Amino acid sequence: MSSSVEEPTKPHARFLLGLVALFLGELRDGLTMINMQSAFLIVSKYYTEKQVGVMFFVFGISQFLFQAPAGYIMDYTDKKVFCLGLACLLTTAITLLTATTAQEFGANIGFMVVLKFLQGGITAMIPPGLNSITQGIVGSVGMTKQVSENEMRNH
């Protein structure tokens, strides 16, 4: 009896999940981290390629370091949607902070590196957050198919 009540909402939930996956693809890598932010910093703020490369290296290493803790947090929290939403808002805020606080010629490169380290840790929450919500909607049986559809929308 409860399954008949849940069935009509699942197609709607899966549709919304697809839309969320589409938009989270941009956030997952720090709002087009490599393409837009690097172009902005190099062209508008006169950063060198080396400076930008160091920042993005730190971002990537930070994502790597925080993947396991982020997965653990998302597995055991009862507030998955809140955590995912917070990670998205903080990622956006740090991207805007990067654009507004970057000084010409990388005068504050240390601060920028710290921002990218924080942003990497925060964006590490996005994939396990989306996957845990996905599993809650489709269950373990439909997980593989839905994750592949989510990833297709991300790219």
GIDA-V617976 format. One record per pair of residues at least 24 apart in sequence whose ideal C-beta (glycine too) atoms are under 10 Angstrom apart, sorted by the first residue. I is the first residue (numbers start at 1). J is the second residue. D is the distance in whole Angstrom. If there is no record, write none. Layout:
# GIDA-V617976
i: (I/I)
j: (J/J)
d: (D/D)
This chain:
# GIDA-V617976
i: (9/10/10/10/10/13/13/13/13/13/14/14/14/14/14/14/16/17/17/17/17/17/17/17/17/17/17/18/18/18/18/18/19/20/20/20/20/20/20/20/20/20/21/21/21/21/21/21/21/21/21/21/21/22/22/22/22/23/23/23/24/24/24/24/24/24/24/24/24/24/24/24/25/25/25/25/25/25/25/25/26/26/26/26/27/27/27/27/27/27/27/27/27/27/27/27/28/28/28/28/28/28/28/28/28/28/28/28/29/29/29/29/29/29/29/29/29/29/30/30/30/30/30/30/30/30/30/30/30/30/30/30/30/30/31/31/31/31/31/31/31/31/31/31/32/33/33/33/33/33/33/33/33/33/33/34/34/36/36/37/37/37/37/37/37/40/40/40/41/41/41/41/41/44/44/44/45/45/45/45/45/45/45/45/45/46/46/46/46/46/46/47/47/47/47/47/47/47/47/48/48/48/50/50/51/51/51/51/51/52/52/52/54/54/54/54/54/55/55/55/55/55/55/55/55/55/55/55/56/56/57/57/58/58/58/58/58/58/58/58/58/59/59/59/59/59/59/59/59/59/60/60/61/61/61/62/62/62/62/62/62/62/62/62/62/63/63/63/63/63/63/63/63/63/63/63/64/64/65/65/65/65/66/66/66/66/66/66/66/66/67/67/67/67/67/67/68/68/69/69/69/69/70/70/70/70/70/70/70/70/70/71/71/71/71/71/71/71/72/73/73/73/73/73/74/74/74/74/74/74/74/74/74/74/75/75/75/75/76/77/77/80/80/80/80/80/80/80/80/81/81/81/81/82/83/83/83/83/83/83/84/84/84/84/84/84/84/84/85/86/86/86/87/87/87/87/87/87/87/87/88/88/88/88/88/89/90/90/90/90/90/90/91/91/91/91/91/91/91/93/93/94/94/94/94/94/95/126/127/127/130)
j: (137/137/138/139/142/133/134/136/137/138/134/137/138/142/146/149/137/130/133/134/136/137/138/146/149/150/153/146/149/150/152/153/153/81/84/88/129/130/133/134/150/153/130/133/134/146/147/149/150/151/152/153/154/150/152/153/154/88/153/154/84/87/88/91/123/126/127/129/130/150/153/154/126/130/150/151/152/153/154/155/88/91/92/154/84/87/88/89/90/91/92/95/122/123/126/154/63/87/88/91/123/124/125/126/127/129/130/154/56/59/60/63/91/119/120/123/126/154/56/59/60/63/91/92/94/95/98/115/116/119/120/122/123/126/88/91/92/94/95/96/98/99/119/123/95/59/60/63/91/95/98/116/119/120/123/59/60/95/99/95/98/99/102/116/119/98/99/102/98/99/102/106/112/99/102/104/98/99/102/103/104/105/106/107/112/102/103/104/105/106/107/102/103/104/105/106/107/109/112/105/106/109/106/109/105/106/109/112/113/106/109/112/106/109/112/113/116/98/102/106/109/112/113/114/115/116/117/119/116/120/113/116/112/113/114/115/116/117/118/119/120/113/115/116/117/118/119/120/121/123/116/120/116/117/120/113/116/117/118/119/120/121/122/123/124/116/117/119/120/121/122/123/124/125/126/127/120/124/117/120/121/124/117/118/120/121/122/123/124/125/120/121/124/125/127/128/124/128/121/124/125/128/121/122/123/124/125/126/127/128/129/124/125/127/128/129/131/132/128/124/125/128/129/132/124/125/126/127/128/129/130/131/132/133/128/131/132/135/132/129/132/128/129/130/131/132/133/135/136/129/132/133/136/129/125/126/128/129/132/133/125/126/127/128/129/130/132/133/129/122/125/129/121/122/123/124/125/126/128/129/122/123/125/126/129/122/118/119/121/122/123/125/118/119/120/122/123/125/126/119/122/118/119/120/122/123/119/154/151/154/154)
d: (9/7/8/9/9/9/10/9/5/9/9/6/7/9/7/9/9/8/7/6/10/6/8/7/9/7/9/9/7/7/9/6/8/10/9/10/10/7/8/9/8/9/6/10/8/9/9/7/4/8/8/4/6/9/10/4/7/9/9/9/8/9/7/10/10/6/9/8/6/8/9/7/9/10/9/9/10/6/3/7/10/9/10/9/10/8/5/10/10/5/7/9/10/7/6/10/9/10/9/8/6/9/10/5/6/10/8/7/10/9/9/9/9/10/10/7/9/9/9/6/10/9/6/10/8/6/9/10/8/5/7/9/6/10/10/7/7/9/4/9/9/10/9/9/9/6/9/10/10/8/10/8/8/9/8/9/10/9/9/7/6/8/9/9/10/9/6/8/8/9/6/8/8/9/8/9/10/9/5/7/5/7/7/9/10/10/10/5/5/8/10/7/10/9/7/5/10/8/8/8/7/10/9/10/9/4/6/8/9/9/10/9/9/7/9/7/9/9/10/9/8/6/6/10/8/5/9/10/7/9/9/9/9/5/9/9/5/5/10/9/7/9/9/4/7/9/6/4/10/8/9/7/10/8/7/10/7/5/8/7/3/5/9/9/7/10/10/9/4/7/9/6/5/10/10/9/8/8/9/8/7/8/10/10/7/4/8/9/4/8/10/10/5/9/8/8/9/9/8/8/9/10/8/9/9/4/5/8/8/5/8/8/9/8/4/9/8/8/9/10/7/8/9/10/10/7/10/9/4/5/9/8/5/9/7/10/6/10/10/9/9/9/6/9/10/5/5/10/7/8/10/7/10/10/6/10/9/6/9/10/7/7/10/9/4/7/8/7/9/9/8/9/10/5/7/8/4/6/10/6/9/9/9/7/9/9/8/8/10/5/9/9/10/6/10/6/5/9/7/9/9/6/4/10/7/9/7/10/9/9/9)
